[in-house]
Amino acid sequence: MMNTVPEGYMADAKGRLTPITRIKPIDIERDSLVQEIVGRAKLQSDALASFKKAIFDDIDAFVELSAERYGAKLGGNKGNVQLTSYDGKYKVLVAIQDTLTFDEGLQAAKALVDECIHEWGQGADSRIMSLISDAFQVDKAGSINAGRILSLRRLNIEDAKWRDAMDALNDAVRVQYSKRHLRVYERVGETERYEPVVLDLAGV
């Protein structure tokens, strides 16, 4: 339960009560301004959340309607979608971004990679060795960078053990969760360039 501040008092950051008569007027004005801004910001945040849900619902309904032309029945999460106005002036994009993680198979992949590095020794390309070593480094939070690790699959290395390591890596990948992103674009004049319609506060 939230503590109720008695009338005539204000609570500080530690919950201590102070009579309003003992608080500087500028501190009261600052608090009032912050409370007002936060209240308005929350209203805007709620409105933006409702807007986003309504847009996704409309797009999903349109995709279902389009699929019905071919008797197709869509199921599960919707994929990436691009909708363009008839005159090409506007584009609406829905992009799916997967957050990846790895199961215990990653340790097997790393062990095989380490064996490859040991076997190749000093004769290996130093740039490739550096990429491989950096891929399994963890950040300050102790997390690994999935993009760096998966980039190893693009290396053209003809080695049976390396291929086994990449197979283990592929098997270890798991999609932790997927997030849908909405982007709206407007064409600049008669050019082929599109500018985003800004929906985030920082970019306005």
C-alpha positions as CSV (number, residue, x, y, z in Angstrom):
1,M,0.0,0.0,0.0
2,M,1.2,3.5,-0.8
3,N,1.8,5.8,2.2
4,T,-0.6,8.8,2.3
5,V,1.2,12.1,2.9
6,P,-0.8,14.1,5.5
7,E,-2.2,17.5,4.4
8,G,0.2,20.3,4.9
9,Y,3.3,18.1,4.5
10,M,5.5,16.9,1.7
11,A,7.6,13.7,1.7
12,D,11.2,13.8,0.5
13,A,13.1,11.1,-1.4
14,K,13.6,9.1,1.8
15,G,9.9,9.3,2.8
16,R,10.5,11.8,5.6
17,L,7.7,14.3,6.1
18,T,8.4,18.0,6.2
19,P,5.8,20.8,6.8
20,I,5.1,22.8,3.7
21,T,5.6,26.0,5.7
22,R,9.3,24.9,6.1
23,I,9.9,24.2,2.4
24,K,11.4,26.8,0.2
25,P,8.8,28.2,-2.4
26,I,11.2,27.4,-5.3
27,D,11.3,23.8,-4.2
28,I,7.5,23.6,-4.1
29,E,7.3,25.2,-7.6
30,R,9.9,22.7,-8.9
31,D,8.0,19.8,-7.5
32,S,4.7,21.1,-9.0
33,L,6.3,21.5,-12.4
34,V,7.8,18.0,-12.3
35,Q,4.5,16.5,-11.2
36,E,2.7,18.3,-14.0
37,I,5.2,17.2,-16.7
38,V,5.2,13.6,-15.6
39,G,1.4,13.5,-15.6
40,R,1.3,14.9,-19.2
41,A,4.1,12.5,-20.2
42,K,2.1,9.5,-18.9
43,L,-0.9,10.5,-20.8
44,Q,1.1,10.8,-24.0
45,S,2.8,7.4,-23.3
46,D,-0.7,5.8,-22.8
47,A,-1.9,7.4,-26.0
48,L,1.1,6.2,-28.0
49,A,0.7,2.7,-26.7
50,S,-3.0,2.7,-27.7
51,F,-2.0,4.1,-31.1
52,K,0.7,1.4,-31.6
53,K,-1.8,-1.4,-30.7
54,A,-4.5,0.0,-33.0
55,I,-2.0,0.3,-35.9
56,F,-0.7,-3.3,-35.5
57,D,-4.3,-4.6,-35.2
58,D,-5.2,-2.7,-38.5
59,I,-2.2,-4.0,-40.3
60,D,-2.8,-7.6,-39.1
61,A,-6.4,-7.4,-40.2
62,F,-5.3,-6.1,-43.7
63,V,-2.7,-8.9,-44.0
64,E,-5.4,-11.5,-43.2
65,L,-7.8,-9.9,-45.7
66,S,-5.1,-9.9,-48.4
67,A,-4.3,-13.6,-47.7
68,E,-8.0,-14.6,-48.1
69,R,-7.7,-13.7,-51.8
70,Y,-5.7,-16.9,-52.2
71,G,-7.6,-19.0,-49.6
72,A,-4.6,-18.9,-47.3
73,K,-5.0,-19.0,-43.5
74,L,-2.3,-17.3,-41.6
75,G,-1.3,-18.4,-38.1
76,G,1.2,-17.5,-35.4
77,N,3.2,-14.3,-35.3
78,K,3.0,-12.1,-38.3
79,G,6.3,-11.5,-40.2
80,N,7.8,-8.4,-41.8
81,V,5.3,-6.3,-43.7
82,Q,5.7,-3.3,-46.0
83,L,2.6,-1.4,-47.1
84,T,2.9,1.4,-49.7
85,S,0.3,4.1,-50.6
86,Y,-0.9,3.9,-54.2
87,D,1.0,7.0,-55.2
88,G,4.2,5.8,-53.5
89,K,4.4,8.8,-51.2
90,Y,4.1,6.9,-48.0
91,K,5.4,3.6,-46.6
92,V,4.5,1.7,-43.5
93,L,6.9,-1.0,-42.3
94,V,6.5,-3.6,-39.6
95,A,9.7,-5.3,-38.8
96,I,10.3,-8.3,-36.5
97,Q,13.4,-8.2,-34.4
98,D,14.4,-11.4,-32.7
99,T,16.5,-11.4,-29.5
100,L,18.7,-14.4,-29.6
101,T,20.2,-16.5,-26.9
102,F,22.2,-19.8,-26.8
103,D,21.6,-23.0,-25.0
104,E,24.4,-25.2,-23.5
105,G,25.4,-26.2,-27.0
106,L,27.3,-23.0,-27.2
107,Q,30.0,-24.4,-24.8
108,A,30.5,-27.4,-27.2
109,A,30.8,-24.9,-30.2
110,K,33.4,-22.9,-28.2
111,A,35.3,-26.0,-27.3
112,L,35.6,-27.0,-30.9
113,V,36.6,-23.4,-31.9
114,D,39.3,-23.4,-29.3
115,E,40.6,-26.8,-30.6
116,C,40.7,-25.2,-34.1
117,I,42.7,-22.2,-32.9
118,H,45.1,-24.5,-31.0
119,E,45.6,-26.7,-34.1
120,W,46.1,-23.9,-36.5
121,G,48.7,-22.3,-34.3
122,Q,50.9,-19.5,-35.6
123,G,50.2,-20.2,-39.3
124,A,46.6,-18.8,-39.1
125,D,45.5,-15.4,-40.4
126,S,45.9,-13.0,-37.4
127,R,42.8,-11.0,-38.4
128,I,40.6,-14.1,-38.5
129,M,42.0,-15.3,-35.2
130,S,41.3,-11.9,-33.7
131,L,37.6,-12.0,-34.9
132,I,37.2,-15.5,-33.5
133,S,38.7,-14.6,-30.1
134,D,36.6,-11.4,-29.8
135,A,33.4,-13.2,-30.7
136,F,33.2,-15.1,-27.3
137,Q,34.0,-12.1,-25.1
138,V,31.4,-11.0,-22.6
139,D,30.4,-7.4,-21.9
140,K,30.4,-5.7,-18.5
141,A,27.0,-7.3,-17.7
142,G,28.4,-10.7,-18.3
143,S,26.4,-11.1,-21.6
144,I,27.7,-12.4,-24.9
145,N,27.0,-10.6,-28.2
146,A,24.9,-12.9,-30.3
147,G,25.7,-10.9,-33.5
148,R,29.4,-11.3,-33.0
149,I,29.2,-15.0,-32.4
150,L,26.9,-15.7,-35.3
151,S,29.2,-13.6,-37.6
152,L,31.6,-16.5,-37.3
153,R,29.4,-18.5,-39.7
154,R,30.3,-16.1,-42.5
155,L,34.0,-17.0,-42.3
156,N,35.0,-19.1,-45.2
157,I,37.1,-21.7,-43.4
158,E,37.6,-25.1,-45.0
159,D,38.2,-27.3,-41.9
160,A,36.1,-30.3,-40.8
161,K,36.3,-29.4,-37.1
162,W,35.4,-25.8,-37.9
163,R,32.3,-27.0,-39.8
164,D,31.4,-29.1,-36.8
165,A,31.8,-26.1,-34.5
166,M,29.5,-24.0,-36.8
167,D,26.9,-26.8,-36.8
168,A,27.0,-26.9,-33.0
169,L,26.6,-23.1,-33.0
170,N,23.5,-23.3,-35.3
171,D,21.9,-25.9,-33.1
172,A,22.6,-23.8,-30.0
173,V,20.7,-20.7,-31.2
174,R,17.4,-20.0,-29.5
175,V,15.0,-17.1,-30.1
176,Q,14.4,-15.6,-26.6
177,Y,11.7,-13.3,-27.7
178,S,10.5,-11.3,-30.8
179,K,9.5,-7.7,-30.9
180,R,7.6,-5.9,-33.6
181,H,8.7,-2.4,-34.7
182,L,6.6,0.1,-36.6
183,R,8.1,2.6,-38.9
184,V,6.3,5.1,-41.1
185,Y,8.0,6.9,-44.0
186,E,7.2,9.8,-46.3
187,R,8.9,10.3,-49.7
188,V,10.9,13.5,-50.1
189,G,9.3,15.4,-53.0
190,E,9.7,13.4,-56.2
191,T,12.9,11.7,-55.2
192,E,13.4,8.1,-54.3
193,R,14.4,9.0,-50.8
194,Y,12.1,8.5,-47.8
195,E,12.2,10.3,-44.4
196,P,10.8,8.7,-41.3
197,V,7.8,10.2,-39.6
198,V,9.2,10.7,-36.1
199,L,7.3,8.9,-33.4
200,D,9.9,9.0,-30.6
201,L,10.3,12.0,-28.3
202,A,14.1,12.4,-28.8
203,G,13.8,12.5,-32.5
204,V,11.1,15.2,-32.8
